[in-house]
Amino acid sequence: MAHTNQLHESVPNISIQNGTIIGNRYELVRQIGSGSFGDVWEAFDLLNGHLRVAVKLLHAGRSASEVRTRFARECSALELLIPNQHIVAIRERGIHVDRDYMVMELLEGPTLKEWLHGGGATKLPDVAVVISILEQICEGVAAAHSVKSPGPIVHRDLKPENIILLPIVEARQPSFQAKILDFGLARLGDSRISFLGQQLGTPLYMAPEQVLGEERDIGPWTDVFALGVILIEMLTLKPTGPEERSLRGMVAKLGKRTALRFLEQQRTDVPLWLWEVALRALSTQFRERFQDADEMLTAIRTARRNESMNHPNLYQHLKASPMTRQIIAATMGVLLGVGGMKIATMFTSSTPSCACVNNDSLSMCAPAPP
């Protein structure tokens, strides 16, 4: 079945009908997604052998100001990233009557979130599959970070809901092609566009500088933090649940070695170097993280290669930057259930804390109450 979450907010259907022709070329077949800004339809490309595509249409009256800017920015980001096997491909954009639209490849597969948590899944994914998916996501994000003009594209909303897994049927073992969606919050180069004065994103996956609204500190390393959260979630199916929340006060005091031992206890089949990758990606100090997705990908592949050669010290490639207690606090805060609630445990006493509230996909951040 076609993926039904290329826009994740929920709103009533709009008046566009099956059979409507968009851009004198695309015949709408059925609605497969709906959001507060627009809808996604499956359509036939009448000029290309009835090729099945996805058409994203803004709602009537939404083609203005912030919404239109966000939509145009997503189109621009995707156009800069053509072609890339790990990013959804845009084919065309235009205006139908008063509605902006874009035409994309149709992706048929579960989101990473659905694959991890669908049906209340409790079985932990195979480590080799996790590494494969992570490398593919890093490849796509690295392509965005490497754009020369207007400059690096920072996604700013990487999360399992925005990653589609296309099953590879011929594979003997479970295998997927990962595709990244939804560049609506992306920052292109040095642009500083915000919406309604709010910080946008998903609190659980947001780096400290993004939570605090430190726009000047946001860069490719901000996406690296989200990749670290996604890695932890793929390996442990956390962060969720009241049982983990009760441990927050204890783990904030852990040193690096103790934290690594704790992580190892979560899964004994995960190599130590992979936990170390996660720790560095999740540093609260952005200068101590991998500086972009390509650096993180290089570290992963180097560690894997060294592992296959029985290298005596896999950590050497990963410890270019010092790790402080803030790394541990951030890591364990993520592991132990920091959601759209308070994330003050991510920060030490020398760093301002912040309380985040998730409101219809807008993350509003303000100083946490004493």
ChimeraX attribute file (.defattr): number of C-alpha atoms within 10 A of each C-alpha:
attribute: neighborCount
match mode: 1-to-1
recipient: residues
	/A:1	8
	/A:2	13
	/A:3	18
	/A:4	19
	/A:5	20
	/A:6	24
	/A:7	20
	/A:8	16
	/A:9	15
	/A:10	15
	/A:11	13
	/A:12	9
	/A:13	13
	/A:14	12
	/A:15	8
	/A:16	15
	/A:17	12
	/A:18	14
	/A:19	13
	/A:20	14
	/A:21	18
	/A:22	19
	/A:23	15
	/A:24	11
	/A:25	15
	/A:26	24
	/A:27	23
	/A:28	23
	/A:29	18
	/A:30	14
	/A:31	20
	/A:32	19
	/A:33	23
	/A:34	25
	/A:35	19
	/A:36	16
	/A:37	20
	/A:38	25
	/A:39	27
	/A:40	25
	/A:41	24
	/A:42	27
	/A:43	26
	/A:44	21
	/A:45	20
	/A:46	14
	/A:47	10
	/A:48	10
	/A:49	8
	/A:50	13
	/A:51	13
	/A:52	20
	/A:53	21
	/A:54	29
	/A:55	27
	/A:56	25
	/A:57	27
	/A:58	25
	/A:59	21
	/A:60	16
	/A:61	10
	/A:62	17
	/A:63	20
	/A:64	15
	/A:65	9
	/A:66	14
	/A:67	17
	/A:68	16
	/A:69	16
	/A:70	19
	/A:71	24
	/A:72	17
	/A:73	19
	/A:74	22
	/A:75	22
	/A:76	17
	/A:77	22
	/A:78	24
	/A:79	15
	/A:80	18
	/A:81	20
	/A:82	14
	/A:83	13
	/A:84	15
	/A:85	15
	/A:86	22
	/A:87	25
	/A:88	24
	/A:89	21
	/A:90	24
	/A:91	16
	/A:92	13
	/A:93	19
	/A:94	13
	/A:95	14
	/A:96	14
	/A:97	9
	/A:98	13
	/A:99	18
	/A:100	21
	/A:101	25
	/A:102	20
	/A:103	25
	/A:104	21
	/A:105	15
	/A:106	20
	/A:107	22
	/A:108	14
	/A:109	21
	/A:110	21
	/A:111	26
	/A:112	22
	/A:113	19
	/A:114	17
	/A:115	17
	/A:116	22
	/A:117	16
	/A:118	12
	/A:119	8
	/A:120	8
	/A:121	12
	/A:122	11
	/A:123	10
	/A:124	15
	/A:125	16
	/A:126	13
	/A:127	16
	/A:128	12
	/A:129	15
	/A:130	15
	/A:131	18
	/A:132	15
	/A:133	22
	/A:134	19
	/A:135	20
	/A:136	20
	/A:137	22
	/A:138	25
	/A:139	21
	/A:140	21
	/A:141	26
	/A:142	23
	/A:143	20
	/A:144	27
	/A:145	24
	/A:146	17
	/A:147	17
	/A:148	11
	/A:149	10
	/A:150	11
	/A:151	15
	/A:152	21
	/A:153	29
	/A:154	28
	/A:155	26
	/A:156	27
	/A:157	23
	/A:158	29
	/A:159	22
	/A:160	22
	/A:161	20
	/A:162	19
	/A:163	25
	/A:164	28
	/A:165	24
	/A:166	18
	/A:167	15
	/A:168	12
	/A:169	10
	/A:170	8
	/A:171	9
	/A:172	7
	/A:173	9
	/A:174	13
	/A:175	18
	/A:176	18
	/A:177	16
	/A:178	27
	/A:179	24
	/A:180	24
	/A:181	25
	/A:182	23
	/A:183	24
	/A:184	20
	/A:185	20
	/A:186	22
	/A:187	23
	/A:188	23
	/A:189	16
	/A:190	14
	/A:191	12
	/A:192	9
	/A:193	16
	/A:194	15
	/A:195	14
	/A:196	9
	/A:197	9
	/A:198	13
	/A:199	21
	/A:200	22
	/A:201	22
	/A:202	23
	/A:203	27
	/A:204	23
	/A:205	27
	/A:206	23
	/A:207	29
	/A:208	28
	/A:209	17
	/A:210	22
	/A:211	25
	/A:212	20
	/A:213	17
	/A:214	11
	/A:215	16
	/A:216	10
	/A:217	15
	/A:218	19
	/A:219	23
	/A:220	25
	/A:221	27
	/A:222	29
	/A:223	30
	/A:224	34
	/A:225	32
	/A:226	24
	/A:227	25
	/A:228	26
	/A:229	27
	/A:230	24
	/A:231	21
	/A:232	23
	/A:233	19
	/A:234	26
	/A:235	20
	/A:236	17
	/A:237	19
	/A:238	19
	/A:239	22
	/A:240	15
	/A:241	11
	/A:242	10
	/A:243	9
	/A:244	16
	/A:245	15
	/A:246	11
	/A:247	14
	/A:248	18
	/A:249	12
	/A:250	9
	/A:251	17
	/A:252	22
	/A:253	14
	/A:254	16
	/A:255	16
	/A:256	18
	/A:257	10
	/A:258	13
	/A:259	22
	/A:260	18
	/A:261	12
	/A:262	14
	/A:263	21
	/A:264	15
	/A:265	11
	/A:266	12
	/A:267	13
	/A:268	9
	/A:269	10
	/A:270	16
	/A:271	15
	/A:272	15
	/A:273	21
	/A:274	21
	/A:275	20
	/A:276	19
	/A:277	23
	/A:278	22
	/A:279	27
	/A:280	28
	/A:281	31
	/A:282	32
	/A:283	30
	/A:284	27
	/A:285	19
	/A:286	22
	/A:287	12
	/A:288	19
	/A:289	28
	/A:290	27
	/A:291	19
	/A:292	24
	/A:293	28
	/A:294	22
	/A:295	15
	/A:296	26
	/A:297	21
	/A:298	16
	/A:299	21
	/A:300	22
	/A:301	13
	/A:302	15
	/A:303	23
	/A:304	18
	/A:305	13
	/A:306	15
	/A:307	15
	/A:308	9
	/A:309	9
	/A:310	10
	/A:311	12
	/A:312	9
	/A:313	11
	/A:314	21
	/A:315	16
	/A:316	11
	/A:317	15
	/A:318	22
	/A:319	13
	/A:320	12
	/A:321	12
	/A:322	12
	/A:323	18
	/A:324	15
	/A:325	18
	/A:326	22
	/A:327	27
	/A:328	27
	/A:329	27
	/A:330	28
	/A:331	27
	/A:332	28
	/A:333	26
	/A:334	26
	/A:335	21
	/A:336	21
	/A:337	22
	/A:338	25
	/A:339	18
	/A:340	16
	/A:341	14
	/A:342	17
	/A:343	22
	/A:344	20
	/A:345	19
	/A:346	25
	/A:347	21
	/A:348	15
	/A:349	9
	/A:350	6
	/A:351	12
	/A:352	12
	/A:353	22
	/A:354	21
	/A:355	19
	/A:356	24
	/A:357	17
	/A:358	17
	/A:359	10
	/A:360	9
	/A:361	14
	/A:362	17
	/A:363	20
	/A:364	20
	/A:365	21
	/A:366	16
	/A:367	12
	/A:368	13
	/A:369	7
	/A:370	4
